[in-house]
């Protein structure tokens, strides 16, 4: 049904190994929660870190002055996420299942932006798209392109790993039944590699919401990002406002991931059930 091997063996972990490892993991999780908790507490303070009295002024500032930043960030991230996810799966399919000259170059080039520092990528986009006929500097398109090709390698690697676990005989059966390459990919392979697709899309959206290094040179007066507003608030000493805006970015990211899982996951499961029928 899944095209993946099902044989597995489980071994009981000794208690003297299990409990120390659980303790280490709990300490790490507690440290991470402490970082996030500090940001949440700071967002409700009047003047962090000088006046810790409760106040909602930071959230009022976030909606009044940071609302446009959040709207632009959500819009660009929502447009870039599905493109990066689908493109990553297509490249993974071409690399694993197809044979053509230059396949190695395609795989290497798809991973190249992930290996470069974000500031180098941002400067490269400015130099590449600063003249006609590809004049994109100052637009949302150049930010979206940076998001897509900066985060796409995660989806590519996840898709390659998933496709290596699927028996090619599944695709051969689809071909024998008259399906072409596009239909086989979209209706047979894509539902089976949905976890890889979701992982790539989830990573892309979160990175789009929190990116700063690769896009700090690409923002303009018309298109801004929430991370730029957070950085500006910190530079101006508005730590509480920066914390409040950070909390909003976290909540939006969690909400988007939940909605993505509900709609995309349900659609994939429905395709699998219909295919089984």
Order of alpha helices (4+ residues) and beta strands (2+ residues): alpha-beta-beta-alpha-alpha-alpha-alpha-alpha-alpha-alpha-alpha-alpha-alpha
